């Protein structure tokens, strides 16, 4: 009897969780908000002290932040194996943002985080591996991983409950049961000079990138274009076969969002998001300083780029702000529509019915739902095709539409008597895949 009671309790709990998920999804409310930092290279000076104070205040104003991501380079080369400034900063940041450091902080090593200068055996092993990228599991790779001992001690000191003994190796951590973060080390063969032909343990990576019910994000220091060509092909192959939704990196000290062409059945592109340098230094005239804040809303995430200058503080960067990346679980069109339709029975039926009646006067709730569903699963290429089909007297679709703006769009389509035509065209785009 107790067993049955426990099962009943679990079932009720699962139903409540499902209700909550669909409630938030339907209303367009925030499911996750993250802060992306990179390339700290912390040097204690006036610029850094002002930056860190304004960063906390800026996050509070634009928060709440749910988790923090740092994509490598926690100190300057001159600091050798001293991670104390980064450790102190991250502990204080997580506390100020009221986050659990053991669950809400995700970090991977960069080229500054291995032992430096390069010892002779490293030079030889790097030459061997770059000469034959397929020999990744040889003893040379194991020897090279030893250079990250200080970094691993730093991580284990920062997060004593860290679930892996070797955080410098490829592994996967899941944030609060919602999203997988695949941690990669692309700095193993870095010499601190040549940015190209970086490598990771591609075999271990491919084992982690398994298809699952949760979306996954790759965390890696180097930009996809700076990865060894042979390995880059295999990373893209793993993306194609798995539920990888984005590729977060740093290293370049310049913000960028571009699409990786994967040619998947559902999505032909995956965003590569490169963060700013997140620790200003008056002697650094090359880098762009700032942070990225991402907000997961429904099935997509919207990015905001915040650049920072000593005389201006944080300012919105139009190069990043407004960029949209897909974050939801990848279903095919039919299954996704069925799940959407089924969810409506779980959500405030009376209110939903009232809204449907109101929207039916503006062109039909069912058609609106279908168009909205199709739009939130479209790549930028597909959106462009739809825009070419839309009549000249109707506004074009953007890449960061909201629920409300999509409703207005449907109303306009209906008023111009082209709602059915556009809906039919959007459906055909998915049938062609």
Secondary structure as UniProt FT lines:
FT   HELIX           2..27
FT   STRAND          30..37
FT   HELIX           46..61
FT   STRAND          67..71
FT   HELIX           77..79
FT   TURN            80..81
FT   HELIX           84..96
FT   TURN            97..98
FT   HELIX           101..104
FT   STRAND          105..108
FT   HELIX           111..113
FT   HELIX           120..131
FT   TURN            133..134
FT   TURN            136..137
FT   HELIX           139..145
FT   HELIX           146..148
FT   HELIX           149..158
FT   TURN            160..161
FT   TURN            167..168
FT   STRAND          171..175
FT   TURN            176..178
FT   STRAND          179..183
FT   TURN            188..189
FT   STRAND          198..199
FT   HELIX           202..208
FT   STRAND          215..219
FT   HELIX           224..226
FT   HELIX           229..241
FT   TURN            242..243
FT   STRAND          244..249
FT   STRAND          256..261
FT   STRAND          269..274
FT   TURN            282..283
FT   STRAND          289..297
FT   TURN            298..299
FT   STRAND          300..309
FT   TURN            310..312
FT   STRAND          313..317
FT   TURN            318..322
FT   STRAND          324..326
FT   HELIX           333..343
FT   HELIX           344..346
FT   HELIX           349..360
FT   TURN            361..363
FT   HELIX           365..375
FT   TURN            376..377
FT   HELIX           380..389
FT   TURN            392..393
FT   HELIX           403..415
FT   TURN            416..417
FT   HELIX           419..431
//
